[in-house]
Amino acid sequence: MQQNCPLCSHSKGLEAIEGPLDRHYFHCPECDLIFVAPTDLLAVDEERKRYEQHENDINDPGYVRFLNQAIEPALPFLESGMEGLDFGSGPGPALSVLLRENGLNCQNYDPVFGPRLPDGSFDFIFSTEAFEHFHDPVKEMNLINERLKSGGFLIVMSMWHQGSEKFRNWFYARDDTHVLFFSLNTFRFMARQWHYELILEDGRRVVIFRKKDR
């Protein structure tokens, strides 16, 4: 069966690679995405069971430090009174609480646990440890793009892959809800595709985009 990259639709030259789980993985030479074959994706109910096992507690100092990897580099670009969204907030929203402590309004959205996507548009959107779960990244990026104002900021946190050679033993791919694996080159491709400016990257898991004025 012919595979197509779920991000750029490229089909030629896709490389079948080995990963840490018994799944079919492919590397796209066009956008540098590594992805799990559609036949190996979990059903929504199975995903929900896995997510419910995650320990995302706002009272856990370790989890707060984890989220601050995305929050702290974003704060210089954000101003009090801005309206934001946590896209993929999970079963126990925490990031929005931390942002409110910094004077920033932030609503929550999660496609599995709710709440539903709020109406309106936003000055900034955070998506921390969510992109690697997307089954349809183009659909999700279009949804984000529709809700982000021109000049607004998209902050994404997802650990980057270091190439197909190192993928086989990579711990991050051992989570069977992780189905997309990005690199800096992947995010550069996405910036071009959706007309964003990549204004910050930390070299391992955080990127900040600015949506260009059209």
C-alpha positions as CSV (number, residue, x, y, z in Angstrom):
1,M,0.0,0.0,0.0
2,Q,1.4,3.4,-1.0
3,Q,2.0,5.8,1.9
4,N,1.7,9.5,1.8
5,C,3.2,11.9,4.3
6,P,0.4,13.2,6.4
7,L,2.0,16.7,6.6
8,C,3.1,17.4,3.0
9,S,1.4,14.6,1.1
10,H,4.8,13.5,-0.4
11,S,4.9,9.9,-1.5
12,K,8.1,9.4,-3.4
13,G,11.2,8.3,-1.6
14,L,9.5,7.7,1.7
15,E,11.9,5.6,3.9
16,A,10.6,2.8,6.0
17,I,12.6,2.9,9.2
18,E,12.8,0.9,12.4
19,G,11.4,2.2,15.7
20,P,11.2,1.1,19.3
21,L,7.7,-0.3,19.0
22,D,6.2,-2.9,16.7
23,R,4.7,-0.3,14.3
24,H,5.4,0.8,10.8
25,Y,7.4,4.1,10.7
26,F,8.3,6.2,7.7
27,H,10.6,9.2,7.2
28,C,9.6,11.8,4.6
29,P,12.6,13.4,2.7
30,E,10.5,16.4,1.7
31,C,9.5,17.8,5.1
32,D,11.7,15.6,7.4
33,L,8.7,14.3,9.3
34,I,8.8,10.8,10.8
35,F,5.3,9.3,11.1
36,V,3.5,6.1,12.1
37,A,1.5,4.3,9.4
38,P,-2.2,5.0,9.5
39,T,-2.9,1.3,10.1
40,D,-1.0,1.4,13.4
41,L,-2.8,4.4,14.9
42,L,-4.8,3.8,18.1
43,A,-8.5,4.3,18.3
44,V,-9.8,7.3,20.2
45,D,-10.9,5.2,23.2
46,E,-7.5,3.6,23.4
47,E,-5.8,7.0,23.2
48,R,-8.0,8.3,26.0
49,K,-7.0,5.4,28.3
50,R,-3.3,6.2,27.7
51,Y,-3.8,9.9,28.3
52,E,-5.6,9.3,31.6
53,Q,-2.4,7.5,32.8
54,H,-0.3,10.7,32.4
55,E,0.4,12.6,35.6
56,N,-0.1,16.2,34.6
57,D,-0.6,17.9,38.0
58,I,-0.4,21.7,38.4
59,N,0.7,21.0,42.0
60,D,3.7,18.9,40.8
61,P,6.8,21.2,40.7
62,G,8.4,18.9,38.1
63,Y,5.5,19.3,35.8
64,V,5.5,23.0,36.3
65,R,9.2,23.1,35.3
66,F,8.4,21.1,32.3
67,L,5.7,23.5,31.1
68,N,7.9,26.5,31.8
69,Q,10.2,25.3,29.0
70,A,7.6,26.6,26.7
71,I,6.2,29.5,28.8
72,E,9.4,31.3,29.7
73,P,10.8,31.8,26.2
74,A,7.3,33.0,25.1
75,L,6.8,35.6,27.8
76,P,8.9,38.3,26.1
77,F,6.6,38.2,23.1
78,L,3.4,38.3,25.1
79,E,1.7,41.3,26.8
80,S,-0.9,41.6,29.6
81,G,-4.4,41.6,28.2
82,M,-3.7,39.3,25.3
83,E,-6.2,36.5,24.7
84,G,-4.7,33.0,24.3
85,L,-5.6,29.4,23.9
86,D,-4.0,26.1,25.1
87,F,-4.6,23.8,22.1
88,G,-4.5,20.2,23.5
89,S,-4.8,21.0,27.2
90,G,-5.4,17.4,28.3
91,P,-7.5,16.1,31.1
92,G,-6.2,18.5,33.7
93,P,-5.4,21.9,32.3
94,A,-2.3,23.5,33.9
95,L,-0.6,25.7,31.4
96,S,-3.5,28.2,31.3
97,V,-3.3,28.5,35.1
98,L,0.4,29.3,34.9
99,L,-0.2,31.9,32.2
100,R,-2.9,33.6,34.2
101,E,-0.4,33.9,37.0
102,N,1.7,35.9,34.5
103,G,-1.2,38.2,33.7
104,L,-2.3,36.4,30.5
105,N,-5.8,35.2,29.7
106,C,-5.8,31.7,28.3
107,Q,-8.7,29.4,27.5
108,N,-8.5,25.6,27.1
109,Y,-9.3,23.2,24.3
110,D,-8.8,19.5,24.0
111,P,-10.3,17.3,21.3
112,V,-10.5,14.2,23.6
113,F,-11.4,15.6,27.0
114,G,-12.9,18.9,26.2
115,P,-13.8,21.7,26.5
116,R,-14.9,22.3,22.9
117,L,-12.9,24.9,20.9
118,P,-13.9,28.4,22.1
119,D,-15.3,30.9,19.6
120,G,-13.2,33.8,18.5
121,S,-9.6,34.4,17.6
122,F,-6.5,34.6,19.7
123,D,-3.3,36.6,20.1
124,F,-1.3,33.5,21.0
125,I,-1.8,29.7,21.0
126,F,0.2,27.2,23.0
127,S,0.4,23.6,22.0
128,T,2.6,21.7,24.5
129,E,3.2,18.0,23.9
130,A,0.2,17.8,21.5
131,F,1.6,17.9,18.0
132,E,3.1,14.4,18.3
133,H,-0.4,13.0,18.9
134,F,-2.1,14.5,15.8
135,H,-3.5,12.0,13.4
136,D,-4.2,14.7,10.8
137,P,-1.6,17.4,11.2
138,V,-2.9,19.5,8.3
139,K,-6.4,19.6,9.7
140,E,-5.1,20.6,13.1
141,M,-2.7,23.3,11.7
142,N,-5.5,24.7,9.6
143,L,-7.7,24.9,12.7
144,I,-5.0,26.6,14.6
145,N,-4.3,29.0,11.8
146,E,-8.0,29.9,11.5
147,R,-8.0,30.9,15.2
148,L,-4.7,32.7,15.4
149,K,-4.8,36.4,14.6
150,S,-2.4,38.0,12.1
151,G,0.8,38.9,14.0
152,G,-0.1,36.3,16.7
153,F,2.2,33.7,18.2
154,L,2.1,29.9,18.0
155,I,4.2,28.2,20.7
156,V,4.8,24.5,20.1
157,M,6.6,22.1,22.4
158,S,7.4,18.6,21.1
159,M,10.7,16.8,21.3
160,W,12.5,16.8,18.0
161,H,13.8,13.7,16.3
162,Q,17.6,13.5,15.5
163,G,17.3,11.6,12.2
164,S,16.2,8.2,11.2
165,E,19.5,6.6,12.2
166,K,18.9,7.4,15.9
167,F,15.2,6.7,15.9
168,R,15.2,3.0,16.6
169,N,16.1,3.3,20.3
170,W,14.6,6.7,21.0
171,F,12.6,6.8,24.2
172,Y,10.2,9.4,23.0
173,A,8.8,7.1,20.3
174,R,8.1,4.4,22.9
175,D,4.8,6.1,23.8
176,D,2.2,4.5,21.5
177,T,0.2,7.7,21.4
178,H,3.1,9.5,19.8
179,V,2.6,9.1,16.1
180,L,4.3,12.2,14.5
181,F,8.0,13.2,15.1
182,F,9.2,16.6,14.0
183,S,12.6,18.2,13.5
184,L,13.7,21.8,13.1
185,N,13.5,21.3,9.3
186,T,9.9,20.1,9.7
187,F,9.0,23.2,11.5
188,R,10.7,25.3,8.9
189,F,8.6,23.6,6.2
190,M,5.5,24.3,8.2
191,A,6.4,28.0,8.6
192,R,6.7,28.2,4.8
193,Q,3.5,26.3,4.2
194,W,1.3,28.3,6.6
195,H,3.1,31.7,6.0
196,Y,4.6,31.9,9.5
197,E,7.9,33.4,10.7
198,L,9.9,31.1,12.9
199,I,11.2,33.5,15.5
200,L,12.7,31.3,18.1
201,E,13.9,27.7,18.5
202,D,15.6,26.2,21.5
203,G,17.5,23.4,19.6
204,R,15.5,20.5,21.1
205,R,11.8,20.9,21.7
206,V,10.3,24.4,21.6
207,V,9.6,26.6,18.6
208,I,7.8,29.9,18.4
209,F,6.1,31.1,15.2
210,R,4.7,34.5,14.4
211,K,1.8,34.5,11.9
212,K,2.7,36.9,9.1
213,D,0.3,39.7,8.2
214,R,-1.5,38.9,4.9
